[in-house]
Every structure is written in C-alpha cells, then in structure tokens.
Amino acid sequence: MALSLIIFLIYLENYTEFAKTYNISYNIINIWKRGDVWNMKNNYFYAMLSRMKYINRWGLMRNTYNENICEHSLQVAMIAHALGVIGNTYFNKNINSDRLAIMGMYHDSTEIITGDMPTPVKYYSPVIRNAYNDVEKEAKDQLLAGIPEEMQSVYAPLLLDTEEERELWKYVKAADKISA
C-alpha cells in the first residue's frame, strides 16, 4: 500500500497543493518534485517491483495452486532466514540471516521482465542455461537502470548471484528449492 502511495505521489503534478490539502510536509514533497532525482522516465525500479504480484510462477509441485513471484519470494525469504538461524543456533555457523532474507525477497525479481521459466527447461542444456543467464543479466541491467546511480550498488547484488556472496546464495537456492 505504501509503495502504491509513493508511486501515486510521483505522478501528481501539483505536489504543493496536494501537500497542503493532506497536511504532508513540504520538504517530503520537494523530494518528489526534484526532476534530477525522481522522474518516472529513469526511476521506475520500485514501480516494477510492485508488479511481482502479477507474474505467475510455473508450478513444479503445486500446479493446482496459482502462485505469483511476490508470494514465492516472501516464502523463500522466510525459509532462507530460518536456514541461517538454524545454522547459527545448532551448527555454530556465522551466517547473516537478515541478509539471507533480503536476498530471498529479491532473488526472482528479474522475472518481472523475463517471466518465470520452468526449471526443467531452464537447465535442460548448457546452451539454454547460458542463454537464460544472458537474458537474466539484461533484465537485471534494465531494473537497475530504474534507480539513481547512487543506489544501484545496494540492489545489484540482490538481483543476481555475486561471487562475493556465493556462500549466502547457496542458502537462498536451497530455500528456493524447498519453496518449490
């Protein structure tokens, strides 16, 4: 709901009048007015994320129940977080379970652009897998282009696996499989 309100505010033309009417701080509204930072032409990242609820998953196991990538991502985030907590509590690991949860939330966000490809197809052959990796990279670049450059470094490692967080991604992948 809050994200929808923010997107709505971006589209409003008369921010000052809106602020007076609804008693919103003028300083907050000024942030939205700054065309150099927040313009819809180049800042659509959060609007795109809000579309996760419209992208249905190809159900491998529960194909009698429609699930979208927003629902799936929340479930993966919770499972990944739990795996981290279990590892820390019972196996003396030093895993950032909060980071796992964030990674789980964003792990399929490129599918906003690509759609969900069935796992058996995605991994059928190295040629298909490599082609799909290229498509995912392009989708990541398109999503990142939708936020200011100063913020891109925060989201880039969340959209695709990174070498720096390879160990954490193993937990997210396991959570993804458990959720499937």
C-alpha positions in Angstrom: 0.0 0.0 0.0 2.8 2.5 0.9 4.6 1.7 -2.3 1.4 2.4 -4.3 1.0 5.7 -2.5 4.6 6.7 -3.3 4.1 5.8 -7.0 0.9 7.9 -6.9 2.7 10.9 -5.5 5.3 10.7 -8.3 2.6 11.1 -10.9 0.9 14.1 -9.2 1.6 17.4 -10.9 0.7 19.8 -8.2 2.7 18.5 -5.2 2.5 21.6 -3.1 -1.3 21.9 -3.3 -1.6 18.1 -2.5 0.7 18.6 0.5 -1.4 21.5 1.8 -4.6 19.5 1.4 -3.4 16.4 3.1 -1.0 18.0 5.6 2.1 16.4 4.2 5.5 18.0 5.0 6.5 20.4 2.2 10.1 19.0 2.5 9.0 15.5 1.7 7.0 16.7 -1.3 10.0 18.7 -2.5 12.0 15.5 -2.7 9.4 14.1 -5.2 9.5 17.4 -7.2 13.2 17.2 -7.9 13.4 16.2 -11.5 17.1 15.4 -11.3 16.5 12.6 -8.9 12.9 11.3 -9.1 11.4 11.3 -12.6 9.4 8.4 -13.9 11.4 8.3 -17.1 14.5 7.0 -15.3 13.2 5.9 -11.9 10.8 3.1 -12.2 12.5 0.4 -10.1 10.0 0.4 -7.3 7.1 0.5 -9.6 8.5 -2.5 -11.4 8.9 -4.4 -8.1 5.3 -3.8 -7.3 4.4 -5.8 -10.4 5.8 -9.0 -8.8 2.3 -9.9 -7.7 1.2 -10.1 -11.4 3.8 -12.6 -12.6 2.6 -16.1 -12.1 5.1 -18.9 -11.4 5.2 -22.1 -13.3 4.3 -24.6 -10.6 6.6 -27.6 -10.5 5.0 -29.3 -7.5 1.8 -27.4 -6.5 0.4 -26.9 -10.0 -3.2 -26.9 -8.8 -2.5 -23.6 -6.9 -1.5 -20.4 -8.7 1.4 -18.7 -7.1 3.0 -15.4 -8.1 6.6 -14.4 -7.7 5.8 -12.0 -4.9 4.3 -14.8 -2.8 7.1 -17.1 -3.7 9.8 -14.6 -2.9 8.4 -13.9 0.6 8.3 -17.7 1.3 11.9 -18.0 0.1 12.9 -15.1 2.3 11.4 -16.7 5.3 12.9 -20.1 4.6 16.3 -18.6 3.9 16.2 -16.6 7.1 15.2 -19.8 9.0 18.1 -21.8 7.4 20.5 -19.1 8.6 19.1 -19.0 12.1 19.2 -22.8 12.3 22.8 -22.8 11.0 23.9 -20.3 13.6 22.0 -21.8 16.5 22.7 -25.5 16.0 25.8 -25.7 13.9 27.8 -22.7 15.1 27.8 -21.0 11.7 28.3 -17.3 11.3 25.6 -16.6 8.8 23.9 -13.2 8.3 20.3 -14.5 8.3 18.9 -11.0 7.8 20.9 -10.7 4.6 19.6 -14.1 3.5 16.0 -12.8 4.0 16.7 -9.7 1.9 18.4 -11.8 -0.8 15.4 -14.2 -0.8 13.0 -11.3 -1.3 14.8 -10.1 -4.5 16.0 -13.5 -5.8 13.4 -13.7 -8.6 12.8 -10.0 -9.2 14.3 -10.2 -12.8 11.3 -12.4 -13.6 9.3 -9.2 -13.6 10.8 -8.7 -17.1 11.6 -12.2 -18.2 8.6 -14.1 -16.7 9.1 -17.4 -14.9 10.8 -20.1 -17.0 10.2 -23.7 -15.9 13.2 -25.1 -14.1 13.4 -28.3 -16.3 13.5 -26.1 -19.4 16.0 -23.6 -17.9 18.5 -26.3 -17.0 17.8 -28.7 -19.9 21.1 -28.0 -21.7 24.1 -25.7 -21.3 23.1 -23.7 -24.3 19.6 -22.9 -22.9 21.1 -22.2 -19.4 23.7 -19.8 -20.8 21.1 -18.0 -23.0 18.8 -17.7 -20.0 21.7 -16.3 -17.9 22.2 -13.7 -20.6 18.5 -12.8 -20.5 18.6 -12.5 -16.7 21.6 -10.3 -16.9 19.9 -8.0 -19.3 16.8 -7.9 -17.1 19.0 -7.0 -14.1 20.6 -4.2 -16.0 17.1 -2.9 -17.1 15.9 -2.9 -13.5 19.0 -1.2 -12.1 18.6 1.5 -14.8 15.4 2.3 -13.0 17.0 3.7 -9.8 19.5 6.5 -9.3 23.1 5.5 -9.8 24.0 6.2 -6.2 21.5 3.4 -5.1 22.4 0.8 -7.7 25.3 -0.7 -5.7 22.8 -1.6 -3.0 20.4 -3.5 -5.3 22.8 -5.0 -7.9 24.0 -7.9 -5.7 20.4 -8.7 -4.8 19.2 -9.2 -8.3 21.7 -12.0 -9.3 24.2 -14.2 -7.7 27.5 -12.5 -6.9 30.9 -14.1 -6.3 31.3 -12.1 -3.0 28.1 -13.7 -1.6 28.4 -17.1 -3.2 28.1 -18.9 0.1 24.9 -17.0 1.1 23.4 -17.6 -2.3 23.7 -21.4 -1.6 21.2 -20.9 1.2 18.9 -18.9 -0.9 19.0 -21.5 -3.6 18.2 -24.2 -1.1 15.3 -22.1 0.2 14.1 -21.7 -3.4 14.1 -25.5 -3.8 12.3 -26.1 -0.5 9.7 -23.5 -1.5 9.1 -25.1 -4.9 
